[in-house]
């Protein structure tokens, strides 16, 4: 029998900790909890944690600080939860390394779906290697060579990529099957703030759509762009 994934719920609200613990355990997960950063670190030292559900608004070290610290030394996936659900909060959470962001209040069933999606994506990489640490990535019959900065089509045709197109594609491959906002993409691809009139990302997406298979990069209304494909290290 496969060992159940071990989740760590970090939230200073004991009612939320208990609610999520009961629900996720009923769904077959092993669950530990922590009320603050100190307890979170102790849990991480004592257990092999597969995913952290991390609240932002906590006394002392908040979730953003804890996520940044965790990401600096670990690839353990993080889903952030917060009563602050503005676009800026979501962008900040994702920028510092969170794998997903869920505003409060939320239905535990939605959290469960997001946990499954993140774990499936992360565990598709051997030893949880990150996309930017893998030289060759396969997706939908295509192969990205991160060293040569080109893609190989299913027919064996080499398609060269410009710098911004390469950075955008690699970023989409880091978060497959998940919508990424224009602001998030703009900040990471061009290292600049977004404005309503900045269409740089849209131009890059248009070029990639012309170069790749039709339908690979989806527009998700009011959310951004998404690469609709599973991603695997080349074998």
N, C-alpha and C positions, 0 to 999 in steps of 0.2 A: 504494500500500500504506500502511495506517495505521502511524504510528510506534508502536513498542512502549512501553508504560508503563515509566517509569524508577523503580525501587524503591531505597530506601536501607536497608540492614540495619545497625543499630548494636548491637554486642554485643562485650564485651571478650574473649569466648571465640573464639579463631581457628578451632576446629573447627566451631562452630556457624555462624560466618560463611561458612566454605567450604561446609558442607553446604547451607545455604540458597541460597548463590550458585549452586552447581551445579544444584540442583533447580529454582529459579525461572528460571534462564536456559534450562534445557531446556524449560520451559513457555512460552517466548517473551518473557520480560521482560528488559529491560535492568537490570542490578543493579550498584550500587556499595555499598561497605562502609565502616564506620568503627568504630574500637575505643574511642572516647571522645567526649566532647562537643566538644572542640576540633576533632577531625577531622570530626565530623558537621557543624559549622557551616561548615567549609571546603568540604565536599562540597555543601552547600546553596547556598553562594555561587557555586560553579563550575558547577552543573548545575540544570536544571529537574527537580525531584523530584516524582513524582506521589503517592508514599506512603512513609512511614517505618515500618519495623519496628524497634521500640525496646525494648531490654532495660531492666529497672528496676535490677537489681543490678549496678552498675558502680562502679569506684573513682573517687574525685573526685566530680564532679557525677553524681548518679544519674539514672535515667531519668525520675523524677517531676519533678525540677528542669528537665531538658532539655525535657520535654513542655510544662511550663508556660511556659518561655521561648519555645518554638516557637509555641505557640498564641497568645501575646501579639502576635506579629508576622506570623503566617501562617495560612492555612486549610488547609495541607497535611495530609491525613489521617494519623493515627498509629494503628498497632496495637501495643499494648504486650505484651511477653512477659516472663514472670518465673517463677522457681522458687517464689515466694511466691504461692500461688493462693487465699488465703482470700478470703471475701466482702468483708471490709474493704479488702483490697488492690485488688480489682476495682473497688469503689465509688470509692476514692480516685483510681485511674487514670482512670476515666470522668469524675469530677467535675472534674479539672484539664484535661480537653479531649480525652482519647484517644477515638478512634472505636470501638475494640474492645479486648478484653483476652483473651489466651490464656495459660493457665498451662503451665509446663514440667513434665514432658516433654510434647511434643506431636508428632503426626504431621504432617510437612510438607504432606500433602494437606489437612489441616484448615486450616492457615495459608493455603494457596492458595485455598481456598473463601472464607475470610474476606476475603482481599485482593480477590477478584473482587467480593464483595458490597459492600464499602466503596467501591471505585472506581466501581462501577456507580451507587451512590447519590450519591456526590459529583459525578460527571460528568454527572448528570442535571440539574444546575443550571448555567445559563449563567455562564461565568467563575467557576465554583465559588462562586457566591454562597451565603451561608448562609441557612437558613430564616428566622432572625430579622431578616434584612436585606431580605426580600421581602414586599411588601405583600399580595399575593393568592396563595394557594396552592391548587392543585387536587389532589384525591385522591378516587378512587372515585366520581366524579360530583359530589362536594361541593366547595365553595370556602370557604376561611377568609379573611376580611378581617381582617388583624392590626391595622388602624387602628381599625375600627369594633367589633372584638371580637365578631363574629358569624359564623355559617356560613350559606351559601346552599345549600339542598337541591337535588338533581337536578331537582325540580319547580319550583324558583324560590321556595321558601318561605324567608324569613329566620328563623333561629333564634338568638336572643340567648344569650350565654354569660356566666355569672358569672365573677368574677376568677379563682378557683381552677380552674374548669373550662377557661377559656381558656388558662391557663398550662400545665395538664396536656396539653391537646390540642396546643398548639404544641410542647411537649417531645416528645410522641409523633411529631409530624410531623418533628422534627429527626432522629429515629432510626427511620425506617420499616422495617418487616419485621425488627425486632430487639427481643428481649425486654429490658425495663428492669425492674430490681428495684424492689420497693416502697420500699426504703430510698432508692434513688437518686431515685425520683419524689418521695417525701416531702420529701427535703432540698431539691430544686429547686423544687417547687411551693409548699411551706409554709415552707421555710427552717428546718426543725427536725429533730431526730434522731428516728429511728423507734423505736418500742417495740412489743412483741408485741400491745399492746392499742390501738394507734393505728390506727383504721380510716378516717382521712380520705381517703386515696387510693382506697380501695375504694368509698367513697361517691361520690367524683368520677367514678370509672370507671362506676359504676352509672348516674349521671345522664347521662353522655355516651352510654352505650349506649342509653338511652331516647331521646336526641335524634338520634342518628345511625343509619345503616343497621345492621341486625342483623348481627353477625359481624365488624364492622370492628375492634373492639378484642378481641383474643384473650387469654385467660388461658393462660400457658405454665407448666406445672407446675414448681414449685421454682425458677422464674426470674423471674416477674413478669408484666407486661402488655406486649402488643405491638400496634402499629397495623399491620394486614395490608392494606397498600395502597401503590402507588407514589405518590410526591409530586412535583409539578412546579410551577414558577412559572406563574401564569396568563398566557395570551397574549392 
